[in-house]
Amino acid sequence: MWLWHRGPELPDLDVCWRAYLRRFDMEHTFKLMKSQLGWTAARLRHPEQAVRWTWLLITAYAQLRLARGLVDDLRRPWERRPRPGKPLTPYRVRRAFRHVRDRLGTPSLVPKTSHPGPGRPPGGKNTPAPRHRLGSELRKTGTAQKVRRKKKG
C-alpha cells in the first residue's frame, strides 16, 4: 500500500488510514452499482437521463442499506457466515430482497384468474396472405419470358 502526502506538516497517519478505508468502501459501492444494479448498463442519450439514472440507483442502494434488518442471509455454501452483530453487505441484502415483499405483504388485491380469449369469430377464414414472386425467381424458372410474351401479346 502506498500513501502519498504533500504539505508543510507531517500527516496524521490515523486520518490517512481512515481516509483509505473510506476509499475502499466507496470503490466497492461503485463496483456494486456497476455490476449488480446496472449503473453503466443503461444506454442514455442525454446528461439529464444519466443524472436521473444515477439518483435512481443511489435510492436503490439506500433501500438496500435500510433493508438489512428485514432479510435473512441467503448464504452460498462456500461463503462465510457473517460475524454476529455485523450487518449484511448490500450484495447479500439484494440477494434476499425478494423475500421482503412476502413478509411485508402488499396493499393490492389478489389477481383475477384469466380465461382464454374468444378465439376467431365464426365464419372467419384462415387463408394465407397472397405471395408475389420476385424477379429473380421468375428468371430461375424460365417464366419471366412467358410473362413478357403475355404482356406484349
matplotlib code that plots the C-alpha trace (Angstrom):
import matplotlib.pyplot as plt

x = [0.0, 1.3, 0.2, 1.4, 1.3, 2.5, 2.2, 4.2, 3.5, 3.7, 0.5, -1.7, -1.4, -4.7, -6.6, -4.8, -5.7, -9.3, -9.4, -8.0, -10.7, -13.4, -12.0, -12.0, -15.7, -16.5, -14.8, -16.9, -20.0, -19.2, -18.4, -21.8, -23.6, -22.0, -22.1, -25.3, -27.5, -26.7, -25.2, -23.4, -25.8, -28.3, -27.9, -28.5, -28.6, -28.7, -26.9, -30.2, -31.0, -27.7, -28.2, -31.7, -30.4, -27.6, -30.1, -32.4, -29.5, -28.5, -32.1, -32.0, -28.7, -30.1, -33.0, -30.7, -28.9, -32.2, -33.5, -30.6, -32.7, -35.6, -33.8, -32.2, -28.8, -29.1, -25.5, -24.0, -22.2, -18.7, -19.4, -18.5, -21.1, -21.3, -19.9, -22.6, -23.7, -22.2, -24.8, -25.1, -23.5, -25.7, -24.9, -26.3, -29.3, -30.0, -29.9, -32.5, -34.6, -37.2, -38.4, -39.1, -42.4, -43.6, -43.1, -44.5, -47.5, -49.0, -51.9, -53.1, -55.8, -55.2, -55.1, -58.2, -58.0, -57.8, -59.7, -58.6, -59.8, -62.9, -60.7, -61.5, -65.1, -67.4, -67.3, -63.7, -61.3, -57.8, -56.2, -52.6, -51.6, -51.1, -47.5, -45.9, -42.9, -39.6, -38.0, -35.0, -37.4, -39.1, -35.7, -34.7, -37.8, -37.9, -41.3, -40.0, -40.1, -43.6, -44.7, -43.1, -44.8, -48.2, -47.7, -46.7, -49.4]
y = [0.0, 3.4, 6.7, 9.9, 13.2, 16.7, 19.6, 21.7, 19.5, 15.8, 13.8, 12.3, 8.6, 7.8, 10.3, 8.9, 5.3, 6.2, 8.0, 4.9, 2.7, 5.1, 5.0, 1.2, 1.3, 3.7, 1.5, -1.4, 0.7, 1.7, -1.9, -3.0, -0.2, -1.0, -4.8, -5.6, -2.5, -1.8, 1.7, 1.5, -0.9, 1.8, 3.4, 7.0, 9.7, 12.9, 14.1, 14.7, 11.0, 10.0, 12.2, 10.8, 7.2, 7.8, 9.2, 6.3, 3.9, 5.8, 5.4, 1.7, 1.4, 3.3, 1.0, -2.0, -0.4, 0.2, -3.3, -5.0, -5.9, -7.2, -10.0, -13.3, -14.2, -16.5, -17.7, -19.9, -23.0, -21.5, -18.2, -17.5, -16.7, -13.0, -12.1, -11.7, -8.2, -7.1, -6.1, -7.8, -6.3, -4.7, -7.5, -10.1, -8.0, -7.7, -11.5, -11.9, -8.8, -10.7, -12.3, -8.9, -8.5, -11.8, -10.6, -7.1, -8.0, -5.9, -3.5, -4.8, -7.4, -11.0, -11.1, -12.4, -15.7, -15.4, -17.4, -17.9, -15.4, -15.9, -17.0, -16.5, -15.2, -17.7, -17.6, -16.1, -17.6, -18.5, -18.1, -17.4, -13.9, -13.5, -14.0, -12.4, -14.0, -12.0, -11.2, -13.4, -16.3, -15.8, -15.9, -19.1, -21.0, -19.5, -18.0, -14.4, -14.8, -16.2, -13.2, -10.8, -12.6, -12.3, -8.5, -8.0, -10.1]
z = [0.0, -0.9, 0.7, -0.6, 1.2, 0.4, 2.8, 5.3, 8.3, 8.9, 8.0, 10.7, 9.9, 11.7, 9.4, 6.3, 7.3, 7.8, 4.5, 2.8, 4.4, 3.3, -0.2, -0.2, 0.8, -2.0, -4.6, -3.5, -3.7, -7.2, -8.2, -6.8, -8.6, -11.9, -11.8, -9.8, -10.1, -13.8, -13.5, -16.8, -18.5, -19.5, -22.9, -22.1, -24.7, -22.6, -19.5, -17.7, -18.2, -16.7, -13.7, -13.2, -13.5, -11.0, -8.5, -9.0, -8.3, -5.2, -4.0, -4.7, -2.8, 0.1, 0.1, 0.3, 3.2, 5.1, 4.4, 6.2, 9.3, 7.2, 5.4, 6.3, 4.9, 1.9, 2.2, -0.5, 0.7, 0.1, 1.8, 5.4, 7.9, 8.8, 12.2, 14.9, 15.2, 11.9, 9.3, 5.9, 2.9, 0.3, -2.1, 0.3, 1.1, -2.7, -3.0, -0.2, -1.0, -3.0, 0.3, 1.9, 0.0, 1.3, 4.9, 4.4, 2.2, -0.5, -0.5, -3.8, -4.3, -5.4, -9.2, -11.0, -12.8, -16.5, -19.2, -22.7, -25.3, -27.6, -30.5, -34.2, -34.8, -36.5, -40.3, -40.4, -42.9, -42.2, -45.7, -46.3, -47.4, -51.2, -52.3, -55.3, -56.9, -57.2, -60.5, -59.7, -59.0, -62.3, -64.2, -62.5, -63.6, -67.1, -66.5, -66.9, -70.7, -70.6, -68.5, -71.1, -74.0, -72.3, -71.8, -75.5, -77.0]

ax = plt.figure().add_subplot(projection="3d")
ax.plot(x, y, z, "-o")
ax.set_aspect("equal")
plt.show()
